[in-house]
Amino acid sequence: ILFKFNAQHDCQHFACPLIDSLGPRQERLESKLTQKVRSHIDDSRFLVNMHGLHNAHLIRETLPRHLVELKPCFADRKAKHFEFAAALRE
């Protein structure tokens, strides 16, 4: 084991449905409250949060580059910045 990390199921990709389940027990009694819980469809795809980890540098060193490279949200970042700034001034 090289380090610890947190992986989460990719519910958005698999469109995992929400189902009702019984709520928690309260002092040995069943609660009538229900909670929505995800029912995972497939366990073959997971996400790693690279922004909230203390050891993200170790994950970047371990995983292939194409999995951890930064991808820009907009082709022209500066133009988009000016567009957002103008909208905020209105």
Long-range contacts (C-beta under 8 A, 24 or more apart in sequence): 2-58, 2-62, 3-55, 3-58, 3-59, 4-55, 5-48, 5-53, 5-55, 5-59, 6-48, 6-49, 6-53, 7-46, 7-47, 7-48, 8-46, 8-47, 8-48, 8-49, 9-38, 9-40, 9-43, 9-45, 9-46, 9-47, 10-45, 10-46, 10-47, 11-38, 11-40, 13-45, 14-40, 14-41, 14-42, 14-45, 15-41, 16-40, 16-41, 17-41
